[in-house]
Amino acid sequence: MTPFFSMLYRRKIEIRNMKEVYVAFASHLPFGAVDQVGPHNFKNYLRKKAIASGKCGKDEIAKVVEEMYAAAMKFLSEVKEFETRTGLTIKTEYPPNEGSFMNTPAADLTLVMLEHLFAQYKGKYNLRELIDVFYLGSVISHKTDENAVHAFAKVIALRAGMNRAHAFTEDMACSSGLKGIGLAYDAIAHHGADFAIGGGVEKMSGVPDRLVRFGLTNPFDGHLMAGLADKTATMFGLTREELDDFAFESRQRALLWQGKHRFIASVRVSDSLTVDRDEEVDAHQMPRKLFSKLPTYPVSEAADAEKCKMVTAGNSAAYADGGGLVVLASRDGLKKLGVSPLGKVLAYAEATGSDPKSFILKPKEAIGKALMMAGLKWKDVGHFEVNEAFAAGNVLLMKFHPEITRDKMNRHGGAVAHGHAIGGTGGSLVVKSVDISLTDSVKYYVVSLCHAVDSASAMLLENPNV
């Protein structure tokens, strides 16, 4: 038997021995808006702080801001001069990014979702004690949460009462949340587990913007992901108008569905603030005509960097805090709990390459692999939930596959509207797509995200009730 046919034979045996995997419960955080703080908007940050202090009269604010800004720039200049003179390096930071969740640890946000999951089960068992594995995706939070920086997922698991769960934190850039669910799926399908929790969380507020921007920069040439997406969009002949049209529609859809999503775990931030809606959707709606007036991003952070031709803040995703988790179960697990499934996982696949600028093309390959594994075709899929890190990626996918009409792509809007929580978005998109499949009676649906470097992930699910 040749190696190729031997591989196919092993694959057939593997599929025959796979356990079916179902979505039992689902939860996701509302996306929290994040205000970046850095050299590009430091004066505006100081202005907001001066106003919030209540100690500056209306006529004094401009003067106070200029004085604070001059003092800060003088300090930075003196530090740079000292470094040059001594050869020493002193790390200086702008204030952290701001948002409603900035003072809420990422571990606590994850616990909110876990409690929401456990509350959905009303049976006789202690669901916490039944969880075999817990996979949590995160890019930034597991490195910055002081309460759980070591063994991030395991600390959270123990705090949640999942005392027998094997817990693991993983980082696969923007696909981290979906990868967490993929690992949970694999644990049940191939490794004997009956209950697994997978997903991701990310808190981009409360951390220096420098850390976030590192995650959005190509390590090989320093180009921002926006610059790489722009190069690919230009190469395939897309126009600024196409991207802006798609982005405007995404924002309109998200606004229409705002407050109607099920499975949202509201977050009580303080006695006076509970977040239960996607903040970015409410905060940054704009008329279509304003999209064309937004400036394009620079392709890198170099002082003399050229500008993108079409990628702007309007047709790409803003930073956000967020996350999503699902409880997956085997058929025996569902029977034990006595619950009906919300969905069924049919396949999980990944695609990768070596050209960093091609990352927005990779969902096409990852989705194709997942469909092939399940024996389905593109036309069989009723809904595509593809992350809108950059609208260019979604527009290109629809051009490559005309079967994906606009009404099948991100029916309730996407990251262009609600923001992108990097490691948390994948989990949230799975929960959101489960909701859509139940609401619209969609049989087969796909979730996919591109990620650095030149890679993507995809999950194919089925609504077993259709």
N, C-alpha and C positions, 0 to 999 in steps of 0.2 A: 504494500500500500504506500503510495507516494506521501510525502509530508503534508501536502495540501489536503488530500482526501482523508488522511489520518486526522488532521485538525478538524475537518468537517464532521467526521465520525464522532470525535470526542465532544464536539459542540452539540451534536444530536443527543448523546448520552446525558450531557450536562443539562440540556433543556428538559429532557424527559424527567430528570430527577429534581428539577426546580420546584420549590413551593410557590404557590400563588401568593402575591403580596397586595394587601389592600390598605387604603387610607381609612383609618378608623375615626380619628379626631383631627381637627385643624385649628390653628390660631396664628394670627399675625398682628404685629403692632401697627398702629397708625404711623404713617411716615411723618417724622418731625422735621420741620424746616431748619436748616443750618445756615447761619450767617458767617461767611468766611471773614477772618481777620488777618490781614497781611499788609505788605507795603502798598498794594494797589488801592486799599480802602481805609488806611489807618486814620486819616483825618475824619472820615465819616464815623468811624468807631469812636473817636474822641468826642465828636460832636454829640453822639447819642449818650455817651457817658456823662457829659457835662449837663445835658438837659435832664437826664434821669436823676442826677444828684440833687436837683432842686435848689442848689446854692448859687446858681448863676442867673442873673437877670437876662432878659431877652436880648438886650443890647450888649451884654458882656460876652455872650457865648462865642462869637466869632473871634474876639480877642483872646479869650482863654484857650480856645482850640489852637490858635496859632502859637501861643506861648508853650503849650504842652507839646505840640508837634516839634517846635524848634528845639526844646529841651531833649526830646527823645532822639532826634536826628544828631544832635551834638554828642549825646552819649554813645550812639552807635559809631559815630565817626572816631571818637576817642578810643573805643574798643578796637576798631580796625587798625588805628595807628599803633596802639600798644602791641597788637598781634604782629604787625609788620616789623616793629622794632625789636621784639623779644623772641619771635619765632614760636611763641605760645599760642594756643587756641582757646578762646573763651566762648562758650556757646551762649548766644543771646536769642531770646524768643520774643515774638510778638505775643500779645495776649491770646488765649485759646479761642477757637471758633465758638460761637454762641448759638444757643437754641433752647427750646423748652426742656430738653432732657439733659442739658449740660452738667447738671449736678446730680443726676441719677446714674449710678454705675451701670455699665452694660450687663453685669451679672444680675443686677436687680431687674433690669428690663427683661432678661431671659426668664427670670423667675415669674414675672407677670404672665408671660405666655404659657409657661408650664402649669401654673395654677389654673389658667383659663382652660387648658387642655384637660386637666384632671377633673375640673368641675363639670365637664360635658358628660362624664360617665356617672350614671346614677345606680350602678349595680352593687352587688354584694362584696366584690373583691376590692382590695386596696391596689388600684392601678399602678401606683408608684412602685410597689414592690414586685410588680410583674415585668417591669421594663428590663430587658436583657442588655441593650446597648443604647448609648446616647452619643450621637455625632453632631458636633456643633461647629459650623463654619464661621470664621472671623478673620479679618485681615489686620485690623488696627486694635480692636478692643481687647483681645487677649494679650496684647503687649503693653497696654496702658492702664488697664483696670487694676488699681492698687490692691483691691480686695481679693483678687483672684488671678493675679498675673502668672502664677505657677499652677499648672494643671487646671487651667481655666474651666473646661467642661466638667471635670471631676468635682471640683469645688462646688459648682452650681448643682450638679447631680445630688451631692450629699445634702446641700442646703434645701433641696426640693424633696428630700426623703426617698430618693431613688438609690437605696443603700446597696442593692445588688447589681446595679447597672455598670457595665464597663463603659467608661466615658473617654472621649477623644476629641481634641480640638484640631481642626484642620484649616489650612489656608491655601486656597486655589484662586486667589484674586477674586474677581467679580463673580466667579462661579462657585465660591465657597459654600453658600447656602444650599445650592442645588446638589453640590457634591456631598454635603452632609446627608441629604435625603437619599442620594444614590448609594452611599455606604450603608445606610440603614436598610435600604431595599436589598442590598447584597447579603447583609447579615441574616435576613429571613429567607431569601430565595435559595441561598447556597450553604449557609453555615449554621443552621439549626435553631436560630432564634425564633421566637413567636411574637415578641413585641419589641419594637425599636422606635426611638424618637430621632428624627433628623431635621436639620434646617440650619439657620444661621442668624447672627445678630451683629449689628454694627452701630457704634455710637461715634459719630464724626464731630459732634459738638463736644466742647470741654477738652479738646486736645489741640496742640499747635497745628496750624494749617500746613506747616512744613511736612509733618508726618503724612498727612493726607495726600499732598501733592507728590511726594515720593512714590506713592502707590499708583499715581496716574501719569507716570513718566517712564518712557522707554529707557531701560538701563544701558542700552548699547549706544545710543546716540544723543540722549537727552531730550528727544522730541516728546512733547506732550501727547497723550493719547488723542486729543482733539486734532493735533496736527497730522497724526498718522491716519486718522479717519478721513480727514480732508483730502489727503493725497489719494487715497483709494477712491473716494467719491469722485474726484476730478478725473482719475484714470478711466472710470467707467462712464463718464459723461453726464453725471447728475448735475442738476441745477440748484441754485439757492432757493428758487421758488418751490421746487418739489419738496425740499426738506422743510421749508417753512409751512407749506400746506399740510404736510403730514403732522408736524408738531402742533399746529393750531388745532387740527382735528383731535389730536390726542388730549389736549387740554380741555376741549369742549366736552369730550366723552367723560373725562374724569370728573368734571364739574357736575355733569348730569347724574353721575352715580355716587357723588359725594354723600356720605352718611347712610348709604343703602347696603353697603357690603356686610355680609354676615362673617362670623369668625374673627371679628376685630376684638382684641384685648385692650380695653381702655386703660390708660395709665394715669393714676392719681399722683401728680407731681407735687402738689402741695394742697393745703386746705382750700385755696382759692383757684386752683388750676387742675383740671382733668382733661387730658388730651384723648379724644375719641374720633378724630377726623384727620385726614391727611392735610397737614398744615400748608404745605407748598401749593396744593391745589387751590386753596382759598386765597393765598397770599399773592400769587403771581399770575393771575389771569390778565390778558391784554388783548386789545383789538388786533385783528389780522394785519392791518396796515402798519402796525408798529414793529412787526417782526422784521420787515425789510430794512428798518432803520437801526437795528442792533448791530454793533460792530462785531467783526469776526475775531476769533481768538488768535493769539500769536501761535506759531507752530512749536515754539520752545520758550523757555524763560530767559534766554539770552537777551541782553539789552537791545541788540540790533536784529532781533528775530523778525523774519517776514511774517505776514499775516496769512491766516487761512483764507481760502477763496470763498468758502460757504458755511463753515461750521461756526455757530454762535451759541451764546447762552440760551437763545430762544429755541434752537432745534437740537439741543443736547440736554442731558440730565444735570440738575443741580445736586449738590451734596444733600444727604438726608440721613437722619437716624432711623433705624427700623430693623425689622427681622420677621421671620416666620418659622414655625415648627409644625410638624405633623407627627401623629402617632401612627406608625404602620403596624399591621398585624397579619399573621398568617390566617388561613381559613380556620384552622383549629383555634387560633386566638380569638377570632371574631365569635366563633361558636361558644367559647368559654364565657365571653363577656355578654353574649346575647344581644349584640348590636348589629345593625345593618351598615355596610360600608358606604363611605362617601365617594370613593373612587377606587380604581384598581391600577397599579403600576404595571405596565406591560414591558417597558424597556428603559434602560439608561445607557447613554453613549457619550463619548468624548471625541473630539477631533483636535489635532495639533499640527503645527508646521514650524517653519524657521524664519518666516518673513514677518517682522513685527507689524508692518503697516497693513497686513492682510487680516488682522484679527476680526474686523467686522464682517468678513466673509465666512468665517468658520462655522457659524450656526447652520448654514446650508449643509455642510458636511456632517456635522454632529446629528442633525435631525434626520438626514438621509440614512445614517447608520442605525438610528433607533427604529425608523420605519422598516428597514430591511430585517432587523432582528425580530420584529413582530409580524412580518409578512404583509405589511400594509403599504399603500401608496400615498403620495402627497394629497391626492384628491379625496382620500378617505377622511382626512382630518378636518374637523368642523371648527376648531379654534386654535390659533397660534398665539401663545403668550411669549413674545420675544422681547427681551430687555431693550429698552430704548436709551442705552447709554448715549448713542448718537443716532438721530433719525436716519442718517445715511445708511446704516446697516439694515434697518427695516425696509427702507425703500428699495435697496438693492435685492434683498431676499424676495420681495414681491415681483421685481422685474425678472429675476431668474426663474421664478415659479409663478406664472400667471394664475395657477389654481388658488393661490393665496390672494383672494380679493380683499379689499380694505375692510369689509365687514367681518372678515375672519381674523383680522390682525388686531390684537389688543383691544377688544370690544369696550372695555371700561377705561381706556386710556392707559398710558404707561409711564415710564420713568421721566420722560420729558415733562410730564405734568406733576407727578407726585415725588420725584426725586429718586436718587440712586444711593442706597445704603451699602454699597460695595459688597462686603461679605454677607449682609443680611438680606439682600434683594432676592436672591434665588429662592429662599424659603418662602418669602412673602408672595412671590409670583406663583408658586405651586398652590398655595392656599387660595389665592385670588382666582386661579384657573379652575380649581375644584368648585368654587362658588359659581363661576360662570357656567360650568358644565351642568350644575344642578338647576340653576335658574333658567337657562336656555335649552335644557335637554340635549346637550351636545354629547355625542357618543364617544368620539376620539378627540383628544386634545394634546397639544405639545407645549412644553415650557423649555425655553432655551436662552442661554446667555453667552456672549463672547467674553473672553478675558485675555489679559496679557499672559504670556507673550504668544501671539498668533494661535490662540486656542479657543475652544468653546465646549459647552456641555449641553446635553438635551435629555429630556425625560418625556416619554410617551405614556399617557394615561387613558383610562377608559371609564366612562360612566356606566357601571353595571346595571343601572336601573333603566337604561334606554334600550 
